[in-house]
């Protein structure tokens, strides 16, 4: 039996990933900040910025299955209000760093130390970042900085865990149809139609789940620290 923990899996990208893993014979522990989640067998509330919550999440999984093979770090937040970087508040900056960056780092640390106790194949950590890790948006600079940090977290843990047979990967979603992009759907549809991305459509959460499948099915086992761009080709430098 293969086991996985997926943070931020109540909806959107995280939900699509968790459901895909279940179809791939994983036992999945769903996690989000709500008290409960309907329609799933295994759920544990977790705010990844809180140390006790992180530890309770791991303990809950271990109590059920004894071992976690796969961690998907998908949980993350956006600014409550988009402000120009000349106006961004310290409160907003610190909030995003605590969840997106600090939370992801210590989730990796906690689960890596757990995974290192075992010598089984298929142990992996996958961090979901964003094209905002390298594409600037001056109206939400704190979000961009937090996602850029996740890229370095991925590289650091990939380096450190390679000798232990644990692969670490990063997936960078582009413009994906989720609750976060719904308010600006028309804006992005116009940009995509005008050529923002070579593949002229909105991404779907399932497009990100496809990248996860490629990793967990073992097709990238001779690499680690690899970045998969689920972005319709946005990352291409082109004339």
C-alpha positions in Angstrom: 0.0 0.0 0.0 1.3 3.4 -1.0 0.4 6.4 1.2 0.2 10.1 0.6 -0.5 13.4 2.4 -1.8 16.2 0.3 -2.1 19.7 1.9 -4.6 22.3 0.7 -6.7 19.5 -0.8 -10.2 20.7 -0.1 -10.6 22.0 -3.6 -8.9 23.1 -6.8 -5.4 21.8 -7.6 -5.0 20.0 -4.3 -8.3 18.1 -4.6 -7.5 17.1 -8.2 -4.1 15.8 -7.1 -5.5 13.8 -4.1 -8.3 12.3 -6.3 -5.8 11.3 -8.9 -3.5 9.6 -6.3 -6.5 7.6 -5.0 -7.1 6.4 -8.6 -3.5 5.4 -8.6 -4.0 3.1 -5.6 -2.6 5.5 -3.0 -4.3 5.8 0.4 -4.6 9.6 0.8 -4.8 11.8 3.8 -6.6 15.0 2.7 -5.7 18.2 4.6 -6.9 21.8 4.7 -7.8 24.4 7.3 -11.5 23.6 7.6 -12.8 21.6 10.5 -14.1 18.8 8.2 -14.2 17.8 4.6 -17.2 15.9 3.1 -16.8 13.1 0.7 -13.3 11.9 1.7 -12.3 8.9 3.8 -9.3 10.3 5.5 -9.0 14.0 6.6 -7.0 15.9 9.1 -7.3 19.7 9.7 -3.9 21.4 9.4 -2.6 25.0 9.2 0.9 24.4 7.8 2.2 27.6 9.5 1.5 26.0 12.9 4.1 23.5 14.2 1.6 21.5 16.3 -0.7 21.2 13.3 2.1 19.9 11.1 3.1 17.3 13.7 -0.5 16.2 14.2 -0.8 15.8 10.5 2.1 13.4 10.3 1.1 11.6 13.5 -2.4 11.1 12.1 -1.0 9.5 8.9 1.4 7.3 10.8 -1.3 6.1 13.2 -3.3 5.0 10.2 -0.6 3.5 7.9 2.7 3.5 9.7 4.5 5.3 6.9 4.1 8.2 4.5 5.6 7.6 1.1 4.5 10.8 -0.6 4.1 14.4 0.5 2.4 17.0 -1.7 3.0 20.5 -0.4 0.1 22.3 -2.1 -1.3 24.5 0.6 -0.8 28.2 0.1 -2.5 31.6 0.3 -2.7 34.8 -1.7 -2.7 38.3 -0.3 -6.1 39.4 1.1 -5.7 42.6 -0.9 -3.4 43.2 -3.9 -1.2 46.2 -3.2 1.6 47.7 -5.1 5.0 46.8 -3.6 5.4 50.5 -2.6 2.3 50.0 -0.4 2.5 46.3 0.7 2.0 46.0 4.5 4.3 44.1 6.8 1.3 42.2 8.1 0.5 40.9 4.6 4.1 40.1 3.9 4.6 38.2 7.1 1.4 36.3 6.7 2.4 34.9 3.3 5.9 34.1 4.4 4.6 32.2 7.4 2.2 30.0 5.4 3.7 29.7 1.9 7.4 29.7 2.7 7.9 28.8 6.4 5.1 26.3 6.3 6.4 24.6 3.2 10.0 24.4 4.6 9.0 22.8 7.9 6.6 20.4 6.2 9.5 19.2 4.1 11.8 19.0 7.1 9.3 17.1 9.2 8.3 14.6 6.6 11.8 14.1 5.3 13.0 13.1 8.7 10.1 10.6 8.8 10.8 9.2 5.3 14.5 8.8 6.1 13.6 6.1 8.7 12.6 3.8 5.9 14.4 2.3 2.9 11.4 1.7 0.6 11.2 2.9 -3.0 8.9 5.6 -4.1 9.4 8.1 -1.3 8.9 11.6 -2.7 8.2 15.2 -1.9 6.4 17.4 -4.4 6.1 21.1 -3.9 3.5 23.1 -5.8 4.8 26.6 -6.5 3.7 28.9 -9.3 4.9 30.7 -12.4 5.0 33.7 -9.9 8.2 32.1 -8.6 10.0 33.9 -11.5 7.4 36.1 -13.2 7.0 39.5 -11.4 3.7 40.9 -10.3 4.2 44.2 -8.6 0.6 44.1 -7.2 1.4 41.0 -5.1 5.1 41.0 -4.5 4.9 39.1 -1.3 3.2 36.2 -3.1 6.0 36.1 -5.8 8.7 36.2 -3.1 7.1 33.3 -1.2 6.8 31.2 -4.3 10.4 31.9 -5.4 11.5 30.7 -2.0 9.7 27.4 -2.6 11.9 26.9 -5.6 15.0 27.1 -3.4 13.4 24.9 -0.8 12.9 22.3 -3.5 16.5 22.5 -4.6 17.9 22.3 -1.0 15.8 19.2 0.0 16.5 17.5 -3.4 20.2 17.9 -2.7 20.0 16.8 0.9 17.7 13.8 0.4 19.2 12.3 -2.8 21.5 10.1 -0.9 18.6 8.7 1.0 16.7 7.8 -2.2 14.0 10.5 -1.7 13.1 12.5 -4.8 12.1 16.1 -4.4 10.3 17.9 -7.2 8.6 21.2 -8.0 5.6 21.8 -10.1 4.9 25.4 -11.3 1.2 25.8 -12.3 0.4 28.7 -14.6 -3.0 30.2 -15.1 -5.3 27.5 -13.7 -9.0 27.7 -13.3 -9.5 27.7 -9.6 -11.2 29.8 -6.9 -8.2 32.1 -6.9 -8.4 32.9 -10.6 -12.2 33.0 -10.9 -12.5 36.7 -10.1 -10.1 37.6 -13.0 -11.3 34.9 -15.4 -12.3 37.3 -18.2 -9.0 39.2 -17.9 -6.9 36.1 -18.3 -9.1 34.7 -21.1 -8.3 37.8 -23.1 -4.6 37.7 -22.3 -4.4 34.0 -23.3 -6.4 34.6 -26.5 -3.9 37.4 -27.3 -0.9 35.1 -26.9 0.2 35.2 -23.3 0.6 31.4 -23.5 1.5 29.4 -26.6 -1.2 26.9 -25.6 -4.3 29.1 -25.8 -6.5 27.8 -23.0 -6.9 28.1 -19.3 -5.2 25.4 -17.3 -7.2 22.8 -15.3 -6.3 21.4 -11.9 -6.1 18.0 -13.7 -3.2 19.4 -15.8 -1.2 19.7 -12.5 -2.3 16.3 -11.4 -0.9 14.9 -14.7 2.5 16.2 -13.7 2.2 14.5 -10.3 1.3 11.3 -12.0 4.4 11.5 -14.2 6.5 11.8 -11.0 4.8 9.2 -8.8 4.6 6.6 -11.7 8.4 6.6 -11.6 9.1 8.2 -15.0 11.5 10.8 -13.4 13.4 8.6 -11.0 16.8 9.4 -12.4 16.4 13.1 -11.6 15.6 15.1 -8.5 15.1 18.8 -8.0 13.3 18.8 -11.4 10.8 21.6 -12.2 7.7 20.7 -14.2 5.9 23.6 -15.8 2.2 23.1 -16.0 1.7 26.5 -17.6 0.6 26.2 -21.3 4.2 27.1 -22.3 4.2 30.5 -20.5 7.8 29.8 -19.4 9.1 29.8 -23.0 11.2 32.8 -23.9 10.0 33.8 -27.3 9.9 36.6 -29.9 
